[in-house]
Amino acid sequence: MSRPEPAEVPGRRQTRQRSAVLALLDELEGFRTAQDLHALLRERGEPVGLATVYRALQALVDDGLVDVLRSEGLADGGAAYRRCSPVHHHHLVCRSCGRTVEVADPPVERWAARVAAEHGFADVQHQLEVFGTCAACAAAR
């Protein structure tokens, strides 16, 4: 999967902390909270504060390098982060283990465009996360 590098984002200075957060996300599967990432960075000896991790994550989300998943069931105020493909996509998320699958769904895109046009909205963006139980977790029950 080809991902844009932080240096390719115009107008934003790349910091050591942001690079460390992004490198860590590149190694991990699934969504992780800022607190999880902070703890992992500290275990690796990376001197970074939790507030800095939050700022780095927000900048990476703003730059389109990281996806954010918002759910009331998550710690960390309901936000978790993952390095995802730069192509627009949606997520299937297992409620039990957190396994996440990226999916593209052209019918959802057409529906969103149609509904927006019907109501006179322009410059529309959307996110779709579908929560369920993956096959492995369902089998383990």
Long-range contacts (C-beta under 8 A, 24 or more apart in sequence): 1-85, 2-86, 3-65, 3-83, 3-85, 3-86, 4-64, 4-65, 4-86, 6-60, 6-63, 6-65, 9-63, 9-64, 9-65, 12-59, 12-63, 15-56, 17-46, 17-48, 17-52, 17-53, 17-56, 18-56, 18-59, 18-60, 20-46, 20-48, 20-56, 21-48, 21-53, 21-56, 21-57, 21-60, 22-56, 22-60, 22-65, 22-66, 22-83, 25-60, 25-66, 25-81, 25-82, 25-83, 26-83, 28-82, 28-83, 29-100, 30-82, 30-98, 30-99, 30-100, 31-67, 31-69, 31-80, 31-81, 31-82, 31-93, 31-98, 31-100, 32-80, 32-81, 32-82, 33-74, 33-75, 33-76, 33-79, 33-80, 33-81, 34-76, 34-79, 34-81, 35-75, 35-76, 36-76, 37-81, 57-81, 67-91, 69-93, 69-100, 69-129, 71-129, 71-131, 90-127, 90-128, 90-129, 90-130, 91-128, 91-129, 91-130, 92-129, 92-130, 92-132, 93-129, 93-130, 93-131, 93-132, 94-131, 94-132, 94-133, 94-134, 94-137, 95-131, 95-132, 95-133, 96-133, 96-134, 96-137, 97-134, 97-136, 97-137, 99-134, 99-136, 99-137
